[in-house]
Amino acid sequence: MDKLRTLRQTRLFEALPEPALVKLAALAKASRFNQGDAICREGESGSELFVLVLGSVRATKGGNDEDVATIGSGSYFGEMSMASPDHKRAATIRALEDSEVLVISGDAINALADQDASFGYAFYRALACGLAQRMRVAANDVALLKSLARKS
């Protein structure tokens, strides 16, 4: 698996400078999950970011596993854990098929950011942009749902 190429093609990291991408790739660990495996569970502590290299996963919430999203190859999840040291997972993520991911440890990111301020700036700027984009999408979805609820 070419970790550098995978990260370069991930939207979250598309604006990350090449030297930062190289350092990030060195931190990433490849992992495989079988169909049905839980990659992370809602409410659990976690500080890892996951980049989905191959396969697809489903995000669910609540005791009845309400579907939140289906995530495909080339996307990412777990990014909220990078922004909060006491983060609890917001959803359960389960492999819909055999899947390969890159796992990036929040502790490793923070250690590198402490040593290399330019890396830290570039990484956390990319993270902030990714979170902002997802917030815009969520806000639009909420507005649409409210509009539909008023019409019914």
Short mmCIF file of the C-alpha atoms (twelve columns), coordinates in Angstrom:
data_MODEL
# 
_entry.id   MODEL 
# 
loop_
_atom_site.group_PDB 
_atom_site.id 
_atom_site.type_symbol 
_atom_site.label_atom_id 
_atom_site.label_alt_id 
_atom_site.label_comp_id 
_atom_site.label_asym_id 
_atom_site.label_seq_id 
_atom_site.Cartn_x 
_atom_site.Cartn_y 
_atom_site.Cartn_z 
_atom_site.pdbx_PDB_model_num 
ATOM 1   C CA . MET A 1   0.000   0.000  0.000  1 
ATOM 2   C CA . ASP A 2   1.379   3.400  -0.972 1 
ATOM 3   C CA . LYS A 3   0.543   5.457  2.114  1 
ATOM 4   C CA . LEU A 4   1.863   8.714  0.668  1 
ATOM 5   C CA . ARG A 5   -0.244  8.422  -2.492 1 
ATOM 6   C CA . THR A 6   -3.318  7.492  -0.469 1 
ATOM 7   C CA . LEU A 7   -2.956  10.509 1.817  1 
ATOM 8   C CA . ARG A 8   -2.253  12.820 -1.129 1 
ATOM 9   C CA . GLN A 9   -5.551  11.695 -2.718 1 
ATOM 10  C CA . THR A 10  -7.583  12.172 0.479  1 
ATOM 11  C CA . ARG A 11  -9.599  15.387 0.399  1 
ATOM 12  C CA . LEU A 12  -8.671  16.278 3.980  1 
ATOM 13  C CA . PHE A 13  -4.993  16.418 3.047  1 
ATOM 14  C CA . GLU A 14  -5.169  17.752 -0.516 1 
ATOM 15  C CA . ALA A 15  -3.725  21.168 0.490  1 
ATOM 16  C CA . LEU A 16  -1.096  19.735 2.846  1 
ATOM 17  C CA . PRO A 17  2.439   20.599 1.679  1 
ATOM 18  C CA . GLU A 18  4.507   17.650 0.437  1 
ATOM 19  C CA . PRO A 19  6.966   17.667 3.391  1 
ATOM 20  C CA . ALA A 20  4.030   17.441 5.823  1 
ATOM 21  C CA . LEU A 21  2.448   14.632 3.777  1 
ATOM 22  C CA . VAL A 22  5.694   12.654 3.898  1 
ATOM 23  C CA . LYS A 23  5.823   13.009 7.695  1 
ATOM 24  C CA . LEU A 24  2.150   12.088 8.014  1 
ATOM 25  C CA . ALA A 25  2.649   8.978  5.877  1 
ATOM 26  C CA . ALA A 26  5.468   7.887  8.180  1 
ATOM 27  C CA . LEU A 27  3.032   8.017  11.128 1 
ATOM 28  C CA . ALA A 28  0.208   6.139  9.384  1 
ATOM 29  C CA . LYS A 29  -0.256  2.451  10.157 1 
ATOM 30  C CA . ALA A 30  -2.050  0.130  7.743  1 
ATOM 31  C CA . SER A 31  -4.829  -1.992 9.203  1 
ATOM 32  C CA . ARG A 32  -7.437  -4.394 7.826  1 
ATOM 33  C CA . PHE A 33  -10.969 -5.030 9.034  1 
ATOM 34  C CA . ASN A 34  -13.269 -7.857 8.027  1 
ATOM 35  C CA . GLN A 35  -16.864 -7.322 6.998  1 
ATOM 36  C CA . GLY A 36  -18.917 -6.620 10.127 1 
ATOM 37  C CA . ASP A 37  -15.969 -5.615 12.312 1 
ATOM 38  C CA . ALA A 38  -16.445 -2.536 14.477 1 
ATOM 39  C CA . ILE A 39  -13.582 -0.137 13.807 1 
ATOM 40  C CA . CYS A 40  -14.657 2.169  16.626 1 
ATOM 41  C CA . ARG A 41  -17.726 2.369  18.862 1 
ATOM 42  C CA . GLU A 42  -19.940 5.288  19.826 1 
ATOM 43  C CA . GLY A 43  -19.094 6.644  23.273 1 
ATOM 44  C CA . GLU A 44  -15.635 5.071  23.485 1 
ATOM 45  C CA . SER A 45  -12.558 7.221  23.947 1 
ATOM 46  C CA . GLY A 46  -10.390 7.476  20.890 1 
ATOM 47  C CA . SER A 47  -7.738  9.678  19.368 1 
ATOM 48  C CA . GLU A 48  -7.192  8.050  15.989 1 
ATOM 49  C CA . LEU A 49  -8.024  9.371  12.553 1 
ATOM 50  C CA . PHE A 50  -8.868  6.762  9.912  1 
ATOM 51  C CA . VAL A 51  -8.371  7.055  6.151  1 
ATOM 52  C CA . LEU A 52  -10.384 4.477  4.235  1 
ATOM 53  C CA . VAL A 53  -8.058  3.059  1.584  1 
ATOM 54  C CA . LEU A 54  -10.264 0.278  0.253  1 
ATOM 55  C CA . GLY A 55  -13.770 -0.836 1.134  1 
ATOM 56  C CA . SER A 56  -16.732 0.851  2.746  1 
ATOM 57  C CA . VAL A 57  -17.989 1.438  6.262  1 
ATOM 58  C CA . ARG A 58  -21.267 2.454  7.893  1 
ATOM 59  C CA . ALA A 59  -21.605 5.009  10.667 1 
ATOM 60  C CA . THR A 60  -24.462 4.381  13.110 1 
ATOM 61  C CA . LYS A 61  -25.708 6.106  16.274 1 
ATOM 62  C CA . GLY A 62  -27.809 5.116  19.221 1 
ATOM 63  C CA . GLY A 63  -28.851 1.831  20.724 1 
ATOM 64  C CA . ASN A 64  -30.846 0.870  17.633 1 
ATOM 65  C CA . ASP A 65  -27.896 1.572  15.291 1 
ATOM 66  C CA . GLU A 66  -29.591 4.330  13.300 1 
ATOM 67  C CA . ASP A 67  -27.711 4.817  10.022 1 
ATOM 68  C CA . VAL A 68  -25.854 8.128  9.856  1 
ATOM 69  C CA . ALA A 69  -23.656 7.684  6.799  1 
ATOM 70  C CA . THR A 70  -21.976 5.240  4.472  1 
ATOM 71  C CA . ILE A 71  -18.345 6.095  3.822  1 
ATOM 72  C CA . GLY A 72  -16.401 4.803  0.840  1 
ATOM 73  C CA . SER A 73  -12.811 4.420  -0.266 1 
ATOM 74  C CA . GLY A 74  -10.791 7.629  -0.277 1 
ATOM 75  C CA . SER A 75  -12.684 9.248  2.576  1 
ATOM 76  C CA . TYR A 76  -11.866 9.569  6.255  1 
ATOM 77  C CA . PHE A 77  -13.479 9.450  9.694  1 
ATOM 78  C CA . GLY A 78  -12.489 9.959  13.322 1 
ATOM 79  C CA . GLU A 79  -11.224 13.479 12.650 1 
ATOM 80  C CA . MET A 80  -13.179 14.972 15.557 1 
ATOM 81  C CA . SER A 81  -10.943 13.063 17.945 1 
ATOM 82  C CA . MET A 82  -7.971  15.131 16.763 1 
ATOM 83  C CA . ALA A 83  -9.615  18.356 17.935 1 
ATOM 84  C CA . SER A 84  -10.474 17.308 21.485 1 
ATOM 85  C CA . PRO A 85  -8.212  15.495 23.954 1 
ATOM 86  C CA . ASP A 86  -11.129 13.916 25.870 1 
ATOM 87  C CA . HIS A 87  -13.134 12.976 22.792 1 
ATOM 88  C CA . LYS A 88  -15.736 10.240 22.882 1 
ATOM 89  C CA . ARG A 89  -16.571 8.659  19.533 1 
ATOM 90  C CA . ALA A 90  -19.721 10.195 18.025 1 
ATOM 91  C CA . ALA A 91  -20.755 7.065  16.118 1 
ATOM 92  C CA . THR A 92  -20.033 3.389  15.698 1 
ATOM 93  C CA . ILE A 93  -18.127 2.650  12.504 1 
ATOM 94  C CA . ARG A 94  -18.507 -0.862 11.113 1 
ATOM 95  C CA . ALA A 95  -16.952 -2.380 7.975  1 
ATOM 96  C CA . LEU A 96  -19.587 -3.146 5.333  1 
ATOM 97  C CA . GLU A 97  -17.038 -5.278 3.485  1 
ATOM 98  C CA . ASP A 98  -13.428 -6.288 3.994  1 
ATOM 99  C CA . SER A 99  -11.686 -2.929 4.286  1 
ATOM 100 C CA . GLU A 100 -8.211  -1.438 4.518  1 
ATOM 101 C CA . VAL A 101 -7.556  1.743  6.463  1 
ATOM 102 C CA . LEU A 102 -4.668  3.929  7.464  1 
ATOM 103 C CA . VAL A 103 -4.752  4.654  11.186 1 
ATOM 104 C CA . ILE A 104 -3.140  7.899  12.346 1 
ATOM 105 C CA . SER A 105 -2.604  8.256  16.087 1 
ATOM 106 C CA . GLY A 106 -3.524  11.567 17.676 1 
ATOM 107 C CA . ASP A 107 -0.671  11.130 20.164 1 
ATOM 108 C CA . ALA A 108 1.815   10.682 17.306 1 
ATOM 109 C CA . ILE A 109 0.428   13.771 15.533 1 
ATOM 110 C CA . ASN A 110 0.720   15.854 18.703 1 
ATOM 111 C CA . ALA A 111 4.261   14.654 19.398 1 
ATOM 112 C CA . LEU A 112 5.349   15.555 15.872 1 
ATOM 113 C CA . ALA A 113 3.525   18.912 16.031 1 
ATOM 114 C CA . ASP A 114 5.399   19.694 19.273 1 
ATOM 115 C CA . GLN A 115 8.709   19.009 17.504 1 
ATOM 116 C CA . ASP A 116 7.834   20.578 14.148 1 
ATOM 117 C CA . ALA A 117 5.638   23.677 14.320 1 
ATOM 118 C CA . SER A 118 5.298   23.953 10.529 1 
ATOM 119 C CA . PHE A 119 3.927   20.405 10.390 1 
ATOM 120 C CA . GLY A 120 1.560   21.129 13.282 1 
ATOM 121 C CA . TYR A 121 0.294   24.299 11.623 1 
ATOM 122 C CA . ALA A 122 -0.248  22.583 8.264  1 
ATOM 123 C CA . PHE A 123 -1.945  19.523 9.771  1 
ATOM 124 C CA . TYR A 124 -4.283  21.385 12.107 1 
ATOM 125 C CA . ARG A 125 -5.154  23.926 9.407  1 
ATOM 126 C CA . ALA A 126 -6.135  21.060 7.096  1 
ATOM 127 C CA . LEU A 127 -8.116  19.494 9.943  1 
ATOM 128 C CA . ALA A 128 -9.925  22.777 10.662 1 
ATOM 129 C CA . CYS A 129 -10.823 23.161 6.974  1 
ATOM 130 C CA . GLY A 130 -12.137 19.589 6.855  1 
ATOM 131 C CA . LEU A 131 -14.217 20.068 9.995  1 
ATOM 132 C CA . ALA A 132 -15.582 23.376 8.664  1 
ATOM 133 C CA . GLN A 133 -16.611 21.692 5.408  1 
ATOM 134 C CA . ARG A 134 -18.427 18.937 7.280  1 
ATOM 135 C CA . MET A 135 -20.146 21.538 9.497  1 
ATOM 136 C CA . ARG A 136 -21.405 23.363 6.383  1 
ATOM 137 C CA . VAL A 137 -22.832 20.126 5.003  1 
ATOM 138 C CA . ALA A 138 -24.462 19.300 8.357  1 
ATOM 139 C CA . ALA A 139 -25.963 22.799 8.627  1 
ATOM 140 C CA . ASN A 140 -27.414 22.487 5.117  1 
ATOM 141 C CA . ASP A 141 -28.839 19.060 5.971  1 
ATOM 142 C CA . VAL A 142 -30.487 20.422 9.140  1 
ATOM 143 C CA . ALA A 143 -31.977 23.345 7.207  1 
ATOM 144 C CA . LEU A 144 -33.361 20.960 4.591  1 
ATOM 145 C CA . LEU A 145 -34.880 18.649 7.229  1 
ATOM 146 C CA . LYS A 146 -36.505 21.615 9.009  1 
ATOM 147 C CA . SER A 147 -37.913 22.832 5.708  1 
ATOM 148 C CA . LEU A 148 -39.340 19.396 4.914  1 
ATOM 149 C CA . ALA A 149 -40.808 19.080 8.425  1 
ATOM 150 C CA . ARG A 150 -42.624 22.428 8.055  1 
ATOM 151 C CA . LYS A 151 -44.146 21.296 4.753  1 
ATOM 152 C CA . SER A 152 -45.562 18.053 6.143  1 
# 
